[in-house]
Amino acid sequence: MRRSNLFLVLPLATFHAATSLSSSKPKSAVKTPPEMNRRDLFGIGLVSTALLFGGDSAEAFPNKISTKYDDRPKRRGPQPKDLGVGPRKDMIGDEYVGLKNCGPAPNCFCSTDDPEDEPDHYIPAWIWPESLDQEKAFQQLEQVIQAYQPGQDNVDGGGFQIVTSKNGYIYTQFEALKNGYIDDLELAVVNGKGPRAVQVRSSSRVGYLDYGVNGKRVNYIAKSLREKGWNAPGVDYDTHRNYAIQNEVI
């Protein structure tokens, strides 16, 4: 059984999204009390002074809900270098193909994490209706994402942008309104993971907690897909109680 907290990620060339952000995402294995703020915890893990105070110079997304916080420094965080679908390997030698694993922090969900080894991070893949082929399914996925409402349930008020959409893979960035934190959403077909299945990954780049942002985003998109006939489970807070409790969503 693979232990996804131990993964060493191989270099990936496939679906590497072009962006001005760089560097690796800081890691943390520290269990943080629920009362501590999600992304103000830059002291946890390997967080550089440049990341904490320098932020990123990228332009804001045009579909943000307000310009109220435009004068605040933005802490977008570095884009992980190993996004996309590709071969991965854990420390005990087990190999698999899929999306980047989540790691230990309660700020990420991923369908290609192992449901037994990673119950806190695993969510089921989304299954498109039999009436659609892959091309039409991803057209529908892109339409649903484009219709996403920035600021829904008080998240992603800084807007979003689809960075990559091709060959059964969609990569979208979402931004927090006040401080400009960027989260990464990936949707992908992975061979061998079942017919009509779309693997899902939604993750924060920095900090430890996310105050439910990734769960709210996944649930909003999943609900929109279910209305179109998809089998698209969201984040169930009864089965993801550790995430819900630490991020104070229940």
URCORKA-V293035 format. One line per field, one symbol per residue. ss: DSSP state (h for helix, s for strand, l for the rest). phi: phi as a letter, one per 30 degrees, with the letter a starting at -180 (. if undefined). burial: + if it has 16 or more other ideal C-beta (glycine too) atoms within 10 Angstrom, else -. A space follows every 50 residues. Layout:
BEGIN
ss->???
phi->???
burial->???
END
This chain:
BEGIN
ss->lllhhhssllllllllllllllllllllllllllllllllllllllllhh hhhhlllllllllllllllllllllllllllllllsssssllllssssll lllllllssslllllllllllslllssllllllhhhhhhhhhhhhhllll lhhhlllllsssssssllsssssssllllllsssssssllllllllssss ssssllllllllhhhhhhhhhhhhhhllllslllllllllhhhhhhllll
phi->.dcddcdcdddccdhdddaddbicddcacddcdddddecdddddiccddd ddcdibcdddddcddacecddddccdiddedcdjcadbbcdcjdcaclde ddidddbabadcdddddbddcdbddccddddccdddddddeddddddece jehibhddjaaddbbahibbbbcbbdddcieccccbbadbeicjdiccdb bbbddbicdbhidddddddddddddddcjdcbdcccddcbddddddchcb
burial->-+-++-+-+--+--+++-+-+---++-+---+-----++-++-++-+--- +---++-+-++-++----+----+++++++++++++-+-+-----+-+++ ++++++++++++++--++-+++++++++---+----++-++--++--+-+ ----+++++++-+++--++++++++++-++++++++++++--+--+++++ ++++++++++++++++++++++-++----+-++++-+--+--++-++-+-
END
